[in-house]
């Protein structure tokens, strides 16, 4: 590392200067300067000495009152790549913005006038960005000051990440939003109008968040160092105004994320939107996070509002002294109705599809992915192939794939829901209306008998939590997917048809061959949520009892702090939790490193297709588990088997899977009924097609 500050001696700088400027520089380096006469020469020394010569150095003096400007002019006379500009004092954001407007390089970097960079800094960043066609390249950030040196961000390997959460995590955006240890594609900044807020401190928070949000990806570059000097005379460190600006910057980040409907890990970003003090002592504060607003008095949380329910306008969720309440909000209802009018969400202008069999699915909301939506998409595909026209009516549909043929959206608090439903039924000649509600209170306001005189009413239950059985029992048909769901939760539903739950039938080509020997670690892929704690603990106990190294992948559910509790309870290293991963990609990339996978649902299916054995943990206090393999994956359902393990430890760091008699895992006697999707759908079509 070039940890020592470069010399500020003009003779040494002159020996490195370049007489040639570049009309098409690869990188434009923007240096905002304000009263740094003791450091500006050494900062420019590190830029002039760069191994990448095709750069331009744009210095913008922000109204310095010392000799900073004269020193820059003197050095600029020695190197043709340096462009010097001056302006009245408008703070660092305005100086950087002027540099962005002037810059002509393919990429833009920022170096503060009291900092410096390693000699190959821009060459390595530029080459890595071009290699991956990345909008952003990221370097190690080293803080130097008060006789101490600390890596605020340490980059150890070259990685290209594309998801927003990964870009935020790897750059430590939540804790240390730093714009200077990166280069940005100029088109990214200009194309999305990304500039710094002006006239305030902490101008970098919103800038870096917007850059990460719009970027196509970010590449990390090891052995590349930005040296941040902690100047003891910095006005940012001492100004009370800077603390206020920091909070305003945090609020601006939250507003940006909410405005773009970004869902990230809860708690990463927060701000105090209101703070009251009495004789200098804070007695009331309002703290906002991405999905909640918390009201605190003397440090005690007295009220919490959930602001994440974008699809549920009729309910506002709050907590008072830890107790949960749900109430109606007239303000939310008003906004919902205005939104309906503005966006023409009840779109009856679409043309009727040809055909006599028309089914309308009505649900509170559909999300981008999940068990219910995956199965519904499978059904729709097969039902459409059988000659049915499928329509979807939902309060909030985030899953574009569900709008296969047509799609409506309706605010369910609208007083005209019944009349709109009548209009849809009449215009599109609907034969069957199927309600997908967990708690169908809205059905109480409908004249079910009048509806039944026009269409067949039905309900398919894919999951737990459905209520109002008295209403459901008045439908023409009721279907519970999986006999286990019915036995455990829905025996109160009468005259019900049961269809065995079907597995995801995706096929993967070129799956790597897996050998069950010599592997070192296991990986659990799951949501880190309260309802998954038993399964997570089962996995941890299983591995710890057998001396198996392991890691846990997945996002923590907002506000639950489960990860911290697991670390404390089982004495885990924080590195055990590796964040969210794409199951298929992660298992494929780590062939030869993983002993077995663990999880439920699609995790097991994808692991099976990749020839990984997969540990399926139960929620029965971690007492039961099963190994699912490619042989038995087609029989997978909600099941548990008393613990038996085919994993054998050969020595201190080597394990192997001993297949033995896999018949005990095939579960042939456990599963009842045909698991073929086509057969399930045929039965489903037979049910909805029966005469009333």
N, C-alpha and C positions, 0 to 999 in steps of 0.2 A: 504494500500500500504506500502511496506517495503521501504519507501522513504529515510530513513537515510542510509548513506553509512556504510556498515559492518565494523567492527573493523579490523585493520591490526595487532592486537596483536597476536603474535605467540602462546601464551599460550591458548588463546581462540580458535584459529584455530585448535590447536592440539587436543582439546577436541572433535572436530567434525570429525576428520580425520578417514578414513577407511583403514584398513590394507589389505583389499582384493581388487584385481583388477578383472575385468570381461572380460572374453575372448570374450563374445558376448554382448557387451554393447548395450543398447537400443538407447542411444544418445552419439555421439562423440561431445564434445565441443572444438572448436578450438579458442585459445587465441593468437593472434599475439601481440608481446610485443616489444616496443622500447622506452627506456629512460622514464619509468614510475615507478621509484623506490618508489615514494610517494603513488602510488595507486595500484600497482600490488597485494599486500598482501590482501587488502580489496576486490579486484575483485575476487581473488581465494577463499576468505572466503565465498562469496555468492554462489560459485559453489560447494564447499565442503559441504555446509549446505543444499544442495538441498534435497527435500523429495524423489526424484527419485535417488536411490543409484546406479542403474545399468548404470552408465555413465563412460566415459573416458574423461579426461581433457588433451588436447594436447596443450602445450605451446611452441610456436616457437619464440625464441628471435631473432630479426632482427638486430643483430650487435649493441646492446646497449652499450653506453660508460659510463654508471653509474652503480649502484649496482643492477639493475633490475635482471640480470641473477643469481647473487648469492642468492638473496632473493627467487627466484623461486626454485633453487636447494634445499634450506633449507626446504621449504614447501613441495617439492616433496618427500623429505626423510621421511615425516610424513604420506603421503597418497599414497597408492599403485596405485590409479587410475590416478595419474598425470604422464604424459610423457613429458619430457623436451628435446627440440632440439634447437640448435643454428645455425645461418648462418650469413654470411656477410650481410651488409645492402643492401637490394634489394627492400625495401618498402613493404607496407602491403599486396599487392596483392600476391607477391611471398611467403610471410610467410603463408598466408591463403591457398595457393595452396599446399604447402608442407603438411599442416595439412590435407587437403582433401585426398592426396595420402596415408597418414598414417592411416587415420580414419578407424575403423572397425565397427562402430555402424550402426544400421538400419537407423537412421536419423542423420543429422549433424546440429549443431548450431554454431553460431559465437558470441563471446563476446570479445569486445575490452578490453585491459588491464587496462584502467582507468574507465570502466563502471562496472555495477553490475546488477543483476536480482533478482526478488522476489524469496522467498525460495521454492515455489512450481511451479516455472516457467516451467521447463522442464517436470515435471510430467503432468501438465495440457496440454501443447502443444503436448506431445507424445500421451496421451490418446485420445485427440481430433483427431489427425491425424489418429490414428488406427481406431477410431470409424467410420470415413467417408472414410477410405482408401485413404486419401488425400496425395498428394506429398508435400504439403506445409501447415504449420500451422502458424498463424500470431497472434502476441500479441500487446498490447498497448505499444507505444513508448513514454517515458517521458524524456524531455530534462531538465537538471539541470545545472545551471551555472550563474555567475554574480548575485547571490542572487535571481534568478528567477527560477520558476518551470513551465514548459509548456508541455502539451500533444501534441506532434507533430502528433500522430495518436492515436485516442481513440476508442477502441473496446468495444462496449456495449452489444453485443449479439453474440451468437454462430450461424454462418451462413456458409453454404458450397456453394461456387460458382464455376462454371465450365467454363463459357465463358471468353475469354481473356480480353474483355473490362471490365467485372465485376471484374476480378482478379486485373487488373490495377487500377481501380477506388477505390476498397475497401482497397488496400494497399498503395494508394497515390503514385504510381510509378512515375507519371509524375512530381510531385513537390518534393517529398522526397523519392528518391529511397534508401531504407535502407536495407542492408542484415542481420542486427544483430537482429532484432525483429522477427525472423522467425526460424523455423527448416525446413530442406529439406531432402527428402528421398535420401539416398546416391546413390541408383540406378539411380535416376533422373539425378544427377550431372555426374556420371561416364558414364551412358548410352548415354548421349548426349554431352559428352566431354565439360561440362560447368566448366570453370575455370576463375579465375580473370586475366585481363590484368596485366602484370607485369611492374615494373619500372616507374609507373605513379601514380599520385593522382587521386581521383574520380574513382577508379577501380571498384566501386560497381555498377555503372549504367548499364553497359552491362551485368554483371553477373546476377543481379536481373531480368532484362528484359528477358534474355534467360531462366531463371528458370521459370518465370511466363508463358512464351510462351509454353514451353514443358510440363508443369505440367498438370496432369489430373484434378486437382482442388485445391482449397485453402479453408481452414477452419479458421474462426476467433475465437479467444478464449478470452472471457471476464475475467476480474479480474486477468489478467496475465501481468506483467509489466517488461519491459526492461528499465533500467535507463541509459540514454546517458549523460555522463558528458562532458560539453563544456569546454574543457581544454584551458585556456587563453594562454598557451605556445605552443599550437599545431602548427606544421609547416604548416598544411593544411590551417589554418585560415590566415596565414601571407604571404605565398609564392605566388609570382606572377606566378610562374610556375604552381601552383595548378589551377589557373584560366584558363590558357591555356589548361591544361589537362582536366578540366571540359568541355570545349568546344569540345575538341577532343572526349571525352566520349559521348557527345550528338550526334556528327556526327556518331560515331560508332553504337549507338542505331538506328538512322535513317537508316543507311546502312543495319543493320540487319533486320529491319522491312520491308524495301523495297525489300530486297533480298528474303524475304519469302512471298511477296505479301500480307502483313498484312494491312487490312483496319481498322483504328481506328478513333476516333474523331479527326478532324483536329485541329491543334494548341496545342495539349497536349505535343507534342515533337518538339523541334526546336533547331537550332544551327546556329552559325555564321561561315560560311565556308570561309569568306574573310573579312578582315577589314583593311582599310588604314587610316592612320592619318597624319596630317600636323601640325607640331609644337605641337604634343601631342593632337591635336583636331581631332576626327574622322570625316572624310568627305565622306567616301564611305564604304558601308558594304553590304555583301550578306548574307541574312538570309534564311535558308532552313527549311521547315516543311515537313511533310510526303508526301504532294501532290503538293507542290509549291516551287519555288525559287523566292525570292524577292530581288530586287536590290534597295538600298536606298542611297541617297546622302543628307548629313546633316540632317538625320532623316526623309527625305521625300521619300516616295516610288515612284520610277520613272518607274520601270518595274517589271512585275510579270509573271513568266512562270509556266504553269500547267504541272506537271510531272506525273500526275496520269493516263493519258490516255494510258494504257498498250495495249489496243486493237485497238487504232486508230493511226496507224503508219503514215498515210498520213498528219495528222494535228498536228501542235504544237500551243497551245493556250497561248497567252501572253496578258498582260495588260500594257499600257503605259499611265501614269498619269490617271489611272482609266478607260481608254478606252480599250475595248476588241478587239483583233485582232486574226485571225487564219491564219497560214501560213504553207507552206510545209517545210519539213526539210530533206535535202539529207542525213544527218547523220542517222536520224531515218529510212529512207527508206533502207539504206544500212544494218542497223542492222536487219530490218524486213526480208529482203531477205536472210541474213545469217542465221537467225533463222529458216526460212522455210526450208532451205537446211539441217541444222543441225538436226532438229527434224522431218524431212520428213512429214511436216504438210499436204501436199497434198497427202494423202494416197490413191492411186488408186489400192493398192494390195488386197483390201478386195474383197471377193467373192460376186457375184450377188445373190440376194435373189430370190427364185422361185416365179413366178407370173407375170401376164401381166400388172397389174396396179401399176405403180411406180411413186411416186411424190417426187420431190426434193424441200426442203425449203431452200431458200438462204437469209441470213440475215447478217447485219454488225456484230452483236454480240448477244449472249444470256448470261444473268447473272444467278446467282444461284437461284433466286426466283423473283417473280414479277407478275403483272397482265398479261402481254403478254405471258410470259413463262408458267404461270399456265394454261391459256386458250389453248395455243398451245399443252401442254401436254395432256389436256383433249381431244382435237381434234385428236391428234395422236393415243391415246388409242382407240378411237371409229373408226377412219379410218382404223387402223390396223385390228380391229375386223371385218371390212367390206371387208377385203381382199386386202387392199392397202399396198404396201411396202413404208415406209417413210424414206427418206434420208435427212440429214441436212448438209448444207454447210455454214460455218460461219467463220468470221475473228477471233473471239475469243469466244469460247463456255466454259463458266464456270459452266454450269449446266449439270452435268453428267447424270441426268435423261433424258435429251433430246436425248442422244445417245442411244435410246432404241434399234435400229436395226443396224445402222451404222452411222458414223460421219466423216465428212471431215473438215479440217480447211484450210483457204486460206487467204493470205495477199492480200487484195483488191487493193493494189497499184502495184501488180505485173503486168507487161506488158503482161503476157500470160494468163490473166483471161479468155478471150474469148475462147482460144484454150483449156484450162483446162476444161471449161464448156462443150465444144463440146465433149471432151474425156469422161467426166463423163456421159453425155447423151447417147453416143454411147455404152459404156461398160455396163452400168446398165439399158439400154433400158428404159430411163426415158420418161414417157408420159406427165407429167405436171411439169413445173417449176414455183414455187410461190415465188415471191420476197417480203421480209419483211423489205424493207428499209423505213426509215423516209425521207431521202433526197437522192434518188437513182441517184447520179451523175454518178456513174459507168455505168449506163444503156446507157448513151449517147455514150459510146465507143463501145457498142455492136450493131451488125447488127440484129435488132429486127425482121425484115422480114425474114431473113435467119433462125433465131431461131424458128419463128412461123411455118416455113415449116417442122420443125422436131418435135416440142413439142407444147403443149398448154401453153401459158404464162398467169399467173394470179397474183393477189395481194390481200391479205386480210389485212385490216386496223383495228387494234385493239385500236388505241390511236390517240391523236392529234399530229400534227407536220409534217405530210406527205406532201411533195411538189411535183413539177414536174408533174402536172396533165396531161399535154399534152402527156407525155410518158406513164403514166398509162392508159390513154384513148385509147392507141393503143393495150393494152392487150386483150386477148380473154375473160377474165372475171375479174370482180372487185367485191369485197365483203367488205362492211362496217359493222362491228359488232356493232349493236345498231343503231336504227333509229335516236336517239338523236345526235350521232356523225355526221351522214350524214347531218342532218338539220342544225347543228351549224357550220360545218367545210368543208364538202365535196360535196356540191351541184354542184361543177364544174366537178365532176366525172360523166361521162355519162354511161348509160346502166348498172347501178349498182344494185347488189343484196344486200339486207339488211337482216341480221340475228340478231335477238334479242340476246343481251348479256346474257350468261348463268352464274349462280352463282356457286360458289364452292360447290360441293355436298358431302363433307366429313360428315360422321356421327360420333358422339362421344358417347361412351357408359358410363353409370353410371354418367350422368350429375347430379350435385347436385340440389336439389329442392330449388327454390328461392321464398321467400316471400317478398312482397313489403311493408315492414314496419320496423320501428325502425333502419334504416341504417343511417350512419353518413356522408359519403363522396362520391364524384363522381370521376371517373378517366378517363382522355382523353389519348388515345394511338394513337400516330401519329408521322410522321416525323416532326421535328421542322425546317421547311424550309420556304422560302419566299412565295411559292405558298400555304402554309397552314396557313399563319398568320390570314387571315379572319376567317377561321374555328376555330382556337385556340382562337381568341378574342371573337367569338360568344360563345364558351364554357365558357370562363372566365366571360363574362358579365352575362350569364345565371345564373351561380353559385353565383356570387357576389350579384346580385340583389335579390336572394332568400336566402342568408345566408347559402349556402351549402358549406361545406369544400370540397376541391378538390385537386387533384394532376395530374401532366402531365407527361406521360412516353414517352420516345423516344429519339433518338439521334439528336443532332443539326447538320444540314448540314454544311460542312466545311466552315469556314471563314465568316459566315453570322452574328454572334453575335446577333441572334434573341432573344435568351434566356435572355440576359442582357437587351435588349430593352423592352421586355415584363415585366420583373421584375420592371424596373423603371416606366413604363407607368401605370401599375396596382398595384404598391406597393406590390409586391408579396415577400414572403419569399423564398430564394433560395431553401429551402427544398421542395418546391412545385414540382420542377423538379426532378424526381426520376431516370432518366436514362432509358436505354432500358430494356424492359421486354418481356418475352414470354407471349403473350396475354392469351392463354389457361391456362398456369400454374399459372399466376398471379391472374386471376379471380377465378380460382378454389381454390387457397390457401387462398383467402380473402373473401370467402363466409361468409356473415353475417356482413361484414364491409363496403361494397360498395353499395351505393344507386342505381347508374346506371353507365354504361360505356358510352364512347363517342368515335367516330372515323368514319372511312369509310371502305369500302371494306371488307377484311377478318376479321377485328376487329368486325364489325357488325355481320358477320356470326357466328364467334366463340362465341360472347356474346349471340347471339340468341340461339344457341344450348345449352348454359349453363343456359338458362332461365333468363338472364339479359336483361332488356330493354336497348336499346342503343340510345343515342342522336346522330343524324346525322346532323352536321352543314353544312350550305352552304358556298360558297365563295363569296356571295353577300353582302359584308361588314357586315357579321354577322347578317343580318336581318331575315333570315329564318332558320328553323330547323325542324326536324321531330323526333319522337320516333319510332324506329323500334323494333319489338318484334318477338317472335318465330312465331306468327300468320302470320305476313306479310313479313318475311324475304325472302321467296321464290319469292317475287315480287320485291325485292330490285333492284334499278337501280339508275342512277343519277337523283335525284328528290329533290324538295324543296316544303315545305308547309308553308304558313304563320303561324307564331308562335302560337302554342297552347300547353299547358303543362299539362300532367296528374299527375305532381308531386304536392303534397299538403304538406305544412308545418304544422305539428301537434303542435309542441312547439319549444323551442329554439334550441333543438338538436335532433329532431326526425322528419322524413319525411316519407311519404308513397306514393306508386304509386296507383292511383285510376284508374282502367281500364276503367270504364265507357263504352262508345260505341266505341269499338275498330274498328268498321267498317270505321270510318273516317280515320284510319291509314292504312287500308288494301291496298289502292291504286289500287283497282281492275279496276277502270275506267281509271286510269292513264297509266297503262301498256298495251301495244297493242301487241298481238302476243303470241305465245306459248313459254314459258320459259324452256321447257324440253330440256335437253342437247341432248338426242338422236334424237329429232325432228330437232334441229338446225344442227346437224352433217349430218343428212339425207339430209337436204336441201343443205348443203355445198357439199356433195358428188354428189348430182344431178347437182350442178352448174359446178363442175370441170369435170364431166363426159360427159357433153353435147358435141355433135359433133361440130367441128369447122365450 
